[in-house]
Amino acid sequence: MAETTVRRVRHTHRPTESERQNAAAALQRALDRRDNGGSTGH
C-alpha cells in the first residue's frame, strides 16, 4: 500500500514597503479614533 504524504506548505508573504505603510497608517487611524472620543466620549 503506497503511502502518500500531504505536505502543507505555508507561503510566507513578505509585505512590500507600501503595504507596510498602508498598514501602519490604518493602525494609526484606528488608534486615533479610539483615543479621540470613541464610544465613551471622553
Contacts in CASP RR format, 6 or more apart in sequence:
PFRMAT RR
TARGET T0000
AUTHOR 0000-0000-0000
METHOD contacts of the structure
MODEL  1
MAETTVRRVRHTHRPTESERQNAAAALQRALDRRDNGGSTGH
15 23 0 8 1.000
END
